[in-house]
Amino acid sequence: MEARGATEITMVALRKETGGQPARASLVDGAYEALKEAIRNAVFAPGYQGSEGEIAAQLGMSRTPVHEAIIRLQEEGLVRVLPRRGVVVCAISPEDMREIYEVVVALETASAELIAEKPEAERGAIAGELAGVNAEMAEALARDDLVSWAGADGRFHQLLVERAGNRRLSRMFASIMDQSHRARMLTLRLRPRPGLSVEDHAAVVEAIRQGDPRRARDSARAHRIRARDQILPLLSQLGMRHL
């Protein structure tokens, strides 16, 4: 498992920002972002276990910032530190996914409703942003590029919550979506082609553009419920106890 490429880009950027000598805080942030991204995209897959030194070596970083990054990621539930046995990347069970969807449904329906209640000019601008990302999803599907589709899909949902303007909603969403993204990437080619996702998103965007909070809320909920009802039975059918 090789995470060096993305990490090198991160570290080069850090050196530019700090005149060639990254500050300690920047090094820790860089290690955190690189390790988190490697976990999100299954470079360090669920169940992976290794020492801090091994992880630091694979990331091309020194051990101290990686140690502090691991502490932060443990607080977020992405890794677990095992005394004298190293670090393990936490797996996600179907029951975890059920709980994750329950939280995501609540956060996104609230966000869509809040955006639809905004003044016309503001919600129109947000609808335009969302529509642009949705167009990227459609283009990715037309190319049969599921990885790009998944990336654009994640951005759509992140934008939906961020533009609601509620910082607490955004923080809760960020903590849960790392795990949701891992599940999306690990099951990407197991589920049916996600053609309806673009149509579902378009319904949310149009309700926001029209300033219809109830329809925005209901459309966002229906979309996530559809995804939940598709992926959870699939996991059961495949006998996948952990992702």
Secondary structure, DSSP 4 states (H G I P E B T S, - for coil): ---HHHHHHHHHHHHHHTTTS--HHHHHHHHHHHHHHHHHTTSS-TT-EE-HHHHHHHHT--HHHHHHHHHHHHHTTSEEEETTTEEEEPP--HHHHHHHHHHHHHHHHHHHHHHHTS-HHHHHHHHHHHHHHHHHHHHHHHTT-HHHHHHHHHHHHHHHHHTTT-HHHHHHHHHHHHHHHHHHHHTTTTSPP-THHHHHHHHHHHHHHTT-HHHHHHHHHHHHHHHHHHHHHHHHHTT----
